[in-house]
């Protein structure tokens, strides 16, 4: 009997007792290749000695100091490290304990920025359908994940949700990339004008959409056009890199490849690689200056923001990624993984789309490739794949509701940056078997 309130009260979980590079080892001795990084977290694998040593050293000197009384060396050093490498214009870092907290901080900071600059009427948020920005109420309201939102709708603020830059489903067959991105940018402009050109606070988006859509990268040129619309109406651009950032796509910040700088960016997951809970909200100098010249006080905070041990761990993680030159390795491994997936699954009758960037790859499953018709949600194909993969000794991240929160199934892959070629072979072989077994069970259930 357990007294833990687990995520799923109907499920029995194996007990994880150790890590070995990209593997998690259970109490019964079984080894699971972590092809999802948990939830795109464990980018250094599960026993990076330099990170463990950094944590031990920090705890031995000072584990925690409340930020209303002190700053700490690891917090200052981590902020310096991030800002030196951040997109142009981002100059300050507000540390939190995870992704949802980072998004909440971004939303509240955006609102306070406008109140302090004499624009209190700016209150509206615009985001995208089938996005995910966290599970706290503000982040959940901003996200467009229909299934996660449904039962909490009475508690959520109103947020506009626009068409995602999801080429496989949303781009017309005869529509060029330029026409598609222009249409989406126009949709944003139209919504700003509908709400009131001087009443919109921010547009929020994931540069590469993670859990809800399954590693969907933007069509080239999309974010440049979005940035132009935001600038035209004084709307802040908030980019959520909680899942796709910190090297996951092959650059430290995912938006680097798109050549755009946001006003606010959120990061977490790969920031600390799972060694400590940590997230951060990176802010432009313009926003910081407005607060500093006004009240001087960001009306927000949590007990563990800027936690010294968490910052020391995250700094060690980021230094390891840089010193081991893992960003370039992510690019090489990402290409190799894409090639293997296309070779083994590219012609599969039930694989509709293979997509992604770096070591952030998505697989969308369909009942019919020609029509793109999804499987019946009642069959829970994604859940069957997850269980079949675990039975094979593989962790992956399948999700349902890809299309609209109810229909559609996809698999998200986000393995550690330290993989070897042999791990890629193991990953794809086990994943292919899991998909085959799950589809066989689905066809039997629907017969």
N, C-alpha and C positions, 0 to 999 in steps of 0.2 A: 504493500500500500504506500502511496506517495501523498504527501501533504503539499506538494508543489501544484500550483494552479498552472498547468501546462497550456500551451497554445490551443491544443486540441484535446479535449477531455476524453475523447473516444479512441485515442491513439496511444499505443505503447511505444516508448522511445528506447533505442539502444543507449547505453551509458558510455559517453566519450571519456576516455581516461588519459589519452596521450596524443601527441602530434609528431609526425615525422615528415618534414618537408611539406609536400602537397597532400599528404594523407592524414586522416583522423583515424585513430585506433580505438576500437570499442573494448569494453570490459571482457568480452568473450574472445578477444584477439583478432576479430575481423578488421580489415583495413579498407577504408573508403577513400577513393580518390576524390578530392574536393574540387569538382569542376565548376562550382558556382561561387567559391570563396565564402560559403555560407550564404550571404546575400551581397555578393560583390565586395566583401570586406577583406578577406585574408590574402592580400596581394603578396605577402612575403612568405606564405606558408605558415606552418604552425610551430616552428621552433627556431626562430631567428635569434641566435645567441647574443648578437650585439644589442638587440632591443631588450632582451631579458636582463642583460647586464646594466643597461641604462636605467631600467625600472628599479632594479635592486639598489643601484647607487643613489638614485633620487630618494627612494624611501628611507634609506639609511641616514640621509641628511635632513630632508624635509619632505614629508608626504603631501602636506596640504596647508595652504594659508588662504584665508578668505580674502577675496579681491576688493572688499570694501575697506580693508586695512593695508594690504600689501600688494606689490607686484612681485614676480619671481623671475629668476634668471631663465629657466626653461621656457616660460611663457614669452618673455621678451625675445629670446633667441629663435623660437619657432615662428613668431610673427615676422621677424626680420627675414628669415629663410623664405617664407611664403610670399611676402611682398616683393622681394627681389626677383621672384620668378612669375609673379602674377601678371595678367593682362594689364596693359597700360591704363593708368588712372586709378587702379585699386591701391590704396595706401595704408589702410588700417584693418586690423583683424579683431573680431569679437569672438572669443572662444566659448564654446558650450559643450554639452555632453553627447550630442548626437545629431542626426540629420533633421528630425522633426523640430528640435529646439533651434537649429540653425535657421530653418525656414520661418518659424514663429518670430525669431529675432529680426529677420529681414523684413517681414511684413510690418511689424511694429515700428521698426526704424524708418521705413518708407513713410508711414503715416506721420510719425513725429517730425520727420524732415519737412513735410509740407506744412504742418502746423507752425513750426518754428520759422518758416520762410513766408508766412502770411498767406498761405493758400489752404486754409482749413476745409474748404469745400471739396478738395481732392480726397475722395474716399473709396472710389470704385477700383476693383481689381479685375483684370482680365487674364485668363489662363487658357488651357486647351483641353478638349475632351481626351479621355484616356491617358491623362497624365497622372503622376503620383508624386506628391510633395510631402508626405508624412501623415502620421495618425493623430497628432494633437488637433484640436478643433479648428484652429486657423489654417493649419497646413492641409487638413482634410477637406475643408471648404474650398481651398484654392485648387486642390487636385481634382482631376476629372474622372477618377476611378469610380464608376457608377456603383459597382458592387460594394466597395468599401464605404461609400457614402450613404447608401440607401437607408439603413435603420437610424442613422444619426441626423438625417436631413432637418428635423425640427430644431436642432441645436446649431446649425451651420449658418454663417452669414452668406449673403447672396454674392456669387461670383459669376461673371460671364465666362462661358467655355466655348472656344472656337475650334475650327477644324485643325487637327494635328497635321504636321508635315510628314505624313505617313503614305509614302508613294505607292506602296503595294495596293492599298485600299482606296486612297483618296485621289490619286492622280489619274486623269482621264487617259484612255489608250492613245489618243491622238494629241494629248496635251504636252507641250514641251516643258522642260524644267523651268525655263524662264516664265512661261505662261502660268504654270502651277504656282510658283513662288510669288508671282505678282498677284495672283488671285487671293492667296492666303494673306499677303500683306494688305491688300485692299479690304479684306474681311476685317482685319484688325482696325484699320482706319475707319471703316464704316461703324464698327462697334464703339469706338472712341467718340465719334460724332453723335451716335445715338444716345450715349450716356451723358454727353456733355464734354466738349473739348477741353474744358478747364476743370473737370470733375474726376478724371481718371487718375489714379495714383500710380499703378504699375502694371506691366505685363510680365507674367511669370512663365518660364518654360525650362524644360530639360534640354540641353544641347543634343544629347543622344538619349532618347526615351528609354527608361529602364524596365522596371518590373511589370508595368501594366501593358506595354506594347511589345516588349522583347527586343531591346537593342536596335531601335529604329534611328538611324542617323538622319540628319537633315539633308534635303536636296541642296546641292551647291547654290549659294547665293541667297538662300532663305533668310538667314540671320542678318545679313547686310541690309536687306529690305525691311526687316522688322525693326532694326536699329534706326533706320531713316524715319520710319513712321513714328516711333517713340520720340525721337528728337524733335520732330515737327510739332508735336503737341505737348512737349514737356513731361512725357510719361517716363517713369523709371523702368529700366530693363533689369529684371531680376532673373539670373540664370541659376538653376538648381543643378549643381554638379555633385550632389551627395553620393549618387551611385556611379555616375559616369566619369567623375573627375579623379584627380590624384594619380594619373598615369594609366588608368584603366584602358583608355582608347589609344595610347601610344604617345601622348603629350601630357605634361603634368596637369594642365587644364584642358578639358575637352574642346572648349570653344576656340582654342588656339588655331586649330585647323580651319576654322571658319572666318578668321581674321576680324573678329569683333570684340569690343570691350564692353562689358556690362557695367551697370552702376553698382550692383550688389551681386555677389556670388556666394552660394552656400556649398560647403564641402563637409564630408564626414567619412564614413566607411573606410576607404583606402588611406585616409589621413593617418589613422592609428593602426590600421591593418588588423584590428581586433585585439591588440595587446592591451589596450585601455580604451574605455568609452570616451570618445572625443569628436567634436564637430566644430565648425567655425563659419562665421559670416564675414566675408571680406567686403569692404566698403570703400567707395570712391573718396578721394580727398575733398571733393565738393560737398558731399553729404556730411562728412565729419566736420568740416569747417563750419557748416551751418549750425550744427549742434553746439560746437565749441563757442561760436559767437553768440549763441542764444542762451539757453538755460545752462549749457555745459554738462548736462546730465541726461543720459539715456534712461528713460523711465522703464526699466526692464531689469531682469536679472534672475539667476538661479544660484542655489547654494554652491554648486560645484563648477561654476564657470571658471575657466583658466586654471583648472586643477593642475598643480605642479607635476605630479607623477604622470598624469595623462599627457601633458605637454612634453615632458622629457621622453616618454615613449614615442610620441608622434614625431618628434625631431629625429630620434634615432631611426625610425622607419624611413623618413624622407631622406636622411643622409645615406642610409643603406641603398635605397633605390638609385640615388645619384651616383654613389661611389661604385656600385656594381654595374652601372650603365644599363639599368633594367628598362628604361623607357625605350631605348632602341631595340632591346630584346622583345618587348611587348609587340612592337611593330613586326619584327621577324616572325615571332610565334603566332601572332594574329593572322598573318598571311598564310602561314603553314597550316593553321587550324582551318581557315576558310577553304583552302585547297582540299584538305582531307574531307571536310563536310560536303563539299560540292562533288567530290569523287564518289563518296559513298551514298550520299542522300540527294544529290542534285536531280536525279531522274526518278526519284521515288514517287509513286502515284499519289501519296498523301502528304508530300512536303510542298507547300505552296510557295514559300519564300525563305531564302537564306540571306541574312543581312547582318550588319554590324560594323564595328570599327575597333581595330586592335584586338585585345583579349576581352571583348564585349560583343558576343555573338548571339544572334537570335534565330530560331527555327519556328516557322509558323506551319501548323498542320491544318489540312483541309480534307474534307470528304471527297471533293472533286477539284482537281487542279484547273480544269478549264473554266468552270464557273466560280471558283474560289469559295464554294459553299462550305461552311464549317460543319464540324460534327455536331450532333445533337448534344447540348450541354448536359442533359441527364446522364449521358454515358461517362462523364467526368474523365475524359481521356487524359488530361493533364495530370490528374491525381494518380491514374494508373501508371503513367510513365514514371512519375516520381518514385512510386513504390517498386516498380520493376527495376529501375536504375539502382535503388538502394539494395535490392536483392542481388544485383550484379556487382555490388561494391563501388558504386558511383553516386556522387552527390551532384544533382543538377537542379535547376530552378524552373520547373514548369508552372504555368499559370493559366487560368481560364478567363473567359470574358474579354478576350483580346479586342473584339470588334466594338462591343457596346457595354461591357460589364457583365454580360450574360453569355453571349455566343463567342466561340473562337477559343483555340488552344495554341499556346506557344511554349517554347523552351528557351530559357535564358542561360547562357554559359558565361562564366566570369572567373576563370581559374587563376591560380597564382602566377605571378610574373617569373617565377623561378623554375617553371616546367622545363623538362627536357623533351626531345623529339619522341622518345619512347613513351612518355606520358601522353602525348597527343594521340599516338596510336591506340593506347589503352583506352583513353577517353572516348574516341570515336567508335571503337569496336564495341565497348560496353553500352554506349548510348544507342547505337544501331540495334543491338540485341534488345534493349529495353523498349525501344519504339516498336519493334517487331512483335514482342510479346504483348505489349499493351494494345496494339491494333488488333491482334488476334483475339484478345479477350473482348474488345469492343465489338468486333464483328460477331462473335458468339453471343454477346448480350443483346445485340440488335436483331439477330436472326429470328 
